[in-house]
Amino acid sequence: MRISCRMLLLASLMFTGLAQAKTVVDLSDRTVVVPDNPQRIVLGESRMLYTLSLIRDGDPARNVVGWPGDMQNLDPQSWQLYIKAFPSIADIPQFGKNNFTQMNPEKVIALKPDLVILPRYAKQPSDHDQMLDSLTRAGIPVIYVDLRVDQINNTVPSVKLLGDVLNNPQKAARFIAFYQQHMDRVKQRIAQYHGKKTRVMLQLQPGRRESCCTTVSHGNLADLLSFAGGDNIAGGAFKSVYGEMNPEAVIAANPDVYISTGMGSPDGKAGAQIILGPLVSAKQAQVSFRQVMDKQSLLSNLTAVREGRAYAVWHNFYLSPYHVVDVEVFAKALYPQLFADVDPQQTVKDLYAQFLPIPFSGTFWTPLK
């Protein structure tokens, strides 16, 4: 069956005039024949633009003919910066406002893509089979990347795959070297540390939900916390990746450090979310963090909060290789003496200066003052 599908895809590519093709293995361990120079690309997430910008020079969305509207909806500041730099991005057709699950196979096929790139989280029995089967029958290659499920193990292979598929392996390799250097520094110091692990509470986007406290027990951000040496109080609290801990349980756990995520925009409702990200001033970030925490009367009484060991970090870091900055922020918050010389601010500035086509701006994390 696999050989038949590959032959069908290769025949389709040759029929459409794209005789040059290459064979790759994606992050779902699927062998896929892709065009050597894809001209019409559909993305399963517009926030993949974060990663494409690391490996493509100039307009990172060139040749993209369709994607969901998640960046415009969930990161309007970055969207604004990319539209300003590359106005044609605003004209790319969108499938809904959020993610891959709003993509219709017929609408994707109608765009006549020669490559579809989907995020690994999309590969679930409820939604991926129909999409994958429909596109395969239409002779359209599909590859999966993983930038949010198992970032520790899959980020480098995903960046390398995208660099190969989009014909810029040199820039991909340059970013991988940058990424590995920063991750290895944290990994080595934590490996050499033999003291007590810092207990930490990670709350996801306080203020966006009525309930408290949404957190993560394993996978994605929990893995990044563990990589940075954190003892996550939500570890083992529930079987799913995401779940709820009630405020009383958090207080009983008495974490040494409290960290939250936020991605509110400057024009949002005051006090509703923690405002972080591009185009956000340090004052806006600090004031919004204080306002959100003041509404959480029980959590405000945590020793970590009262004694100034509370931090907020941009939520959108975690779904791209930019999570290297998350790791440094976590490490510095958990072990300030061990990582006194580590400067996450300089890391994110270097990332922008060396790899991204838009200027650095904004505030991506803040302490609670």
C-alpha positions as a printed Julia matrix, in Angstrom:
369×3 Matrix{Float64}:
   0.0    0.0     0.0
   2.82   2.42    0.9
   4.58   1.69   -2.4
   1.34   2.22   -4.33
   0.71   5.57   -2.64
   4.26   6.7    -3.37
   3.92   5.71   -7.0
   0.6    7.57   -7.23
   2.11  10.71   -5.71
   5.16  10.58   -7.95
   2.99  10.06  -11.02
   0.83  13.02  -10.01
   3.85  15.27   -9.54
   5.24  14.29  -12.93
   1.86  14.8   -14.57
   1.65  18.34  -13.24
   5.07  19.17  -14.59
   6.93  18.91  -11.3
   9.09  16.03  -12.45
  11.78  16.78   -9.85
  10.83  15.21   -6.54
  12.47  14.02   -3.33
  11.59  11.42   -0.71
  11.47  12.44    2.96
  10.42  10.86    6.25
   8.14  13.1     8.32
   7.61  13.35   12.09
   4.94  10.66   12.0
   7.5    8.3    10.45
   5.74   8.4     7.08
   7.76   8.15    3.88
   6.48  10.85    1.53
   7.41  11.94   -1.98
   7.36  15.75   -2.14
   8.08  18.2    -4.98
  11.64  19.42   -5.09
  10.49  23.04   -5.26
   6.93  23.34   -3.88
   5.03  26.24   -5.38
   1.61  25.98   -3.69
   1.77  25.18    0.03
  -1.09  24.81    2.53
  -0.23  25.02    6.24
  -2.29  23.46    9.02
  -1.5   26.41   11.28
  -0.63  29.98   10.35
   1.57  30.24   13.44
   3.92  27.89   11.59
   5.08  31.23   10.23
   7.19  31.48   13.4
   9.22  28.47   12.26
   9.21  29.18    8.52
  10.75  32.56    9.33
  13.71  30.81   10.92
  14.58  28.82    7.8
  13.45  31.02    4.87
  14.95  34.31    3.76
  12.63  37.13    2.73
   8.88  36.53    2.83
   8.48  33.31    4.88
   4.93  32.81    3.55
   5.78  32.96   -0.13
   4.11  30.1    -1.96
   1.62  29.62    0.91
  -1.88  29.49   -0.6
  -3.98  28.67    2.47
  -3.95  28.27    6.26
  -6.16  28.73    9.37
  -6.46  32.19   10.94
  -4.89  31.32   14.28
  -2.08  33.9    14.13
  -4.41  36.76   13.26
  -6.78  35.65   16.02
  -4.34  34.58   18.76
  -1.27  36.7    18.04
  -2.5   39.92   16.43
   0.74  41.74   17.25
   2.96  39.37   15.25
   0.33  39.34   12.5
   0.5   43.13   12.35
   4.3   43.08   12.05
   4.32  40.45    9.31
   1.57  42.21    7.35
   3.54  45.44    7.54
   6.68  43.72    6.26
   4.92  41.52    3.67
   1.44  42.91    2.79
   0.59  39.95    0.53
   0.31  37.73    3.63
  -3.06  39.37    4.37
  -4.43  37.98    1.1
  -3.74  34.31    1.87
  -7.09  32.44    2.18
  -7.95  31.3     5.71
  -9.78  28.23    7.03
 -11.59  29.45   10.15
  -9.99  31.3    13.06
  -8.26  28.64   15.11
  -6.6   25.48   13.83
  -6.35  22.48   11.55
  -9.68  21.01   12.66
 -11.51  23.76   10.79
  -9.9   22.82    7.49
 -12.16  21.12    4.97
 -10.47  18.61    2.61
 -12.51  19.77   -0.39
 -11.55  23.4     0.2
  -7.9   22.45    0.58
  -7.95  20.42   -2.65
  -9.65  23.32   -4.45
  -6.54  25.43   -3.79
  -4.5   22.92   -5.84
  -1.59  22.66   -3.39
   1.46  20.62   -4.27
   2.34  20.24   -0.56
   0.38  20.31    2.72
   2.26  20.7     6.02
   0.34  19.75    9.17
   1.28  20.09   12.85
   1.6   16.85   14.8
  -1.2   17.73   17.2
  -3.59  17.54   14.27
  -2.86  13.84   13.73
  -5.69  12.42   15.83
  -8.26   9.76   14.89
 -11.11  12.26   15.0
  -9.84  14.52   12.28
  -6.7   13.5    10.47
  -7.79  10.33    8.67
 -10.33  11.99    6.4
  -7.98  14.85    5.57
  -4.98  12.62    4.94
  -6.96  10.07    2.92
  -8.66  12.75    0.82
  -5.42  14.53    0.03
  -3.6   11.28   -0.73
  -6.34  10.2    -3.15
  -6.0   13.6    -4.82
  -2.25  13.05   -5.24
  -1.29  15.82   -2.81
   1.72  15.1    -0.54
   1.21  15.66    3.2
   3.97  15.89    5.8
   3.68  16.22    9.58
   5.99  18.25   11.8
   6.01  18.38   15.6
   6.76  21.69   17.27
   4.44  21.45   20.28
   3.86  17.85   21.43
   7.39  16.62   22.12
   9.51  19.71   21.56
  12.58  18.36   23.33
  12.99  15.45   20.9
  11.2   16.62   17.77
  12.13  20.27   17.27
  15.49  19.66   15.61
  14.16  16.93   13.25
  11.18  19.15   12.34
  13.35  22.17   11.53
  15.71  19.98    9.51
  12.77  18.45    7.61
  11.34  21.88    6.77
  14.76  23.13    5.71
  15.15  20.16    3.36
  11.62  20.34    1.94
  11.75  24.12    1.41
  15.28  24.03    0.0
  17.12  26.02    2.64
  19.03  23.4     4.64
  21.9   25.83    5.34
  19.79  28.34    7.26
  17.96  25.51    9.04
  21.32  24.08   10.12
  22.44  27.5    11.33
  19.36  27.86   13.5
  19.7   24.3    14.82
  23.24  25.15   15.95
  21.95  28.3    17.71
  19.1   26.35   19.34
  21.31  23.45   20.43
  23.92  25.75   21.95
  21.35  27.42   24.21
  19.52  24.22   25.12
  22.76  22.34   25.87
  23.92  25.06   28.26
  20.81  24.58   30.4
  20.92  20.79   30.08
  24.54  20.56   31.2
  24.15  22.81   34.22
  21.04  21.01   35.42
  22.84  17.67   34.99
  25.67  18.94   37.2
  23.3   20.32   39.86
  22.74  17.99   42.82
  20.7   20.16   45.16
  16.98  20.13   45.92
  14.75  20.62   42.89
  12.68  23.78   42.84
   8.95  23.11   43.11
   6.98  25.12   40.57
   3.39  25.88   39.66
   2.67  26.64   35.99
  -0.73  28.21   35.33
  -1.86  28.56   31.73
  -3.35  31.89   30.71
  -5.02  33.01   33.96
  -7.87  35.41   33.33
  -9.06  33.71   30.13
 -11.11  31.13   32.01
 -13.49  31.34   34.93
 -12.03  28.25   36.62
  -8.68  27.92   38.33
  -6.16  26.58   37.78
  -5.48  25.24   34.3
  -2.05  23.64   34.13
  -0.07  20.93   32.36
   1.09  17.63   33.86
   3.27  16.23   31.07
   4.2   16.99   27.48
   4.93  20.39   25.89
   5.35  23.07   28.6
   5.66  20.47   31.36
   8.55  18.91   29.47
  10.21  22.31   29.14
   9.84  22.89   32.88
  11.38  19.5    33.6
  14.22  20.2    31.17
  14.94  23.39   33.14
  15.08  21.41   36.38
  11.62  22.17   37.72
   9.62  19.89   40.03
   6.14  20.44   38.6
   3.44  20.23   41.3
   0.96  19.1    38.61
   3.08  16.07   37.69
   0.86  13.03   38.22
  -2.12  15.15   39.28
  -4.12  13.97   36.24
  -3.58  11.64   33.27
  -4.24  14.11   30.47
  -1.71  16.66   29.25
  -3.87  19.58   30.41
  -6.06  19.66   33.47
  -7.26  21.62   36.47
  -5.87  21.95   39.96
  -8.06  23.71   42.49
  -6.5   26.69   44.3
  -6.52  24.85   47.65
  -4.39  22.04   46.19
  -1.93  24.57   44.78
  -1.66  26.32   48.13
  -1.16  22.99   49.92
   1.64  22.13   47.47
   3.31  25.45   48.34
   5.47  25.84   45.21
   8.76  27.69   45.49
   8.09  29.53   42.2
   4.88  30.5    40.42
   4.89  30.92   36.63
   1.97  31.78   34.38
   1.56  32.2    30.64
  -0.25  34.97   28.81
  -0.81  36.29   25.32
  -3.24  39.16   25.68
  -2.91  42.05   23.23
  -2.53  45.73   24.23
  -6.01  46.58   22.93
  -7.69  43.88   25.0
  -9.96  44.41   27.98
  -7.99  45.7    30.97
  -7.4   43.06   33.62
  -8.81  40.23   31.51
  -5.49  38.67   30.46
  -1.77  39.0    30.98
  -0.54  41.17   28.11
   2.69  39.89   26.58
   4.32  39.56   23.17
   5.4   41.85   20.33
   4.52  45.56   20.58
   3.86  45.25   24.35
   5.67  47.6    26.72
   7.24  46.43   29.98
   4.77  48.56   31.91
   1.76  47.07   30.12
   3.02  43.57   30.89
   3.66  44.3    34.57
   0.38  46.13   35.16
  -1.69  43.42   33.43
   0.05  40.67   35.42
  -0.7   42.51   38.66
  -4.35  43.06   37.69
  -4.89  39.41   36.79
  -3.25  38.17   39.99
  -5.25  40.57   42.14
  -8.39  38.78   40.92
  -7.01  35.46   42.15
  -7.19  36.06   45.87
  -6.13  32.58   46.94
  -3.16  32.32   44.59
  -2.05  35.82   45.57
  -1.4   34.37   49.03
   1.13  31.84   47.77
   4.48  32.34   49.47
   6.15  32.45   46.03
   3.86  35.29   44.96
   4.17  37.27   48.19
   7.97  36.95   48.21
   8.49  37.98   44.58
   9.11  34.62   42.92
   6.27  34.95   40.39
   6.72  35.34   36.64
   4.67  35.42   33.45
   5.91  34.34   30.02
   4.45  34.65   26.52
   2.21  31.67   25.84
   2.98  31.49   22.1
   6.63  30.61   22.71
   5.78  26.98   23.36
   4.52  26.05   19.86
   7.67  26.91   17.93
  11.44  26.57   18.36
  11.24  29.91   20.19
  10.58  27.75   23.27
  14.35  27.89   23.78
  13.59  31.27   25.39
  10.98  29.6    27.64
  13.64  27.19   28.83
  16.03  29.99   29.74
  13.31  32.0    31.51
  12.27  28.9    33.47
  15.87  28.0    34.37
  16.66  31.53   35.55
  13.44  31.75   37.58
  14.0   28.34   39.22
  17.75  28.65   39.83
  18.72  32.34   39.71
  22.26  31.79   41.01
  23.0   28.83   38.75
  21.91  30.8    35.69
  22.97  34.3    36.76
  24.89  34.81   33.51
  22.06  33.58   31.25
  20.17  36.44   29.59
  16.91  35.33   27.91
  16.36  38.9    26.72
  19.59  38.78   24.75
  18.68  35.34   23.42
  15.38  36.5    21.98
  17.04  39.63   20.54
  19.71  37.47   18.89
  17.03  35.15   17.52
  15.27  38.09   15.88
  18.47  39.7    14.6
  20.0   36.54   13.16
  16.95  34.76   11.76
  13.69  36.72   11.57
  12.59  39.16    8.86
  10.76  41.5    11.26
  12.26  43.85   13.87
  12.42  42.92   17.53
   9.86  44.61   19.75
   7.78  43.87   22.79
   7.92  42.22   26.2
   7.87  38.43   26.36
   8.07  37.83   30.1
   7.79  39.83   33.3
   8.18  39.4    37.04
   5.27  40.24   39.3
   6.03  43.51   41.03
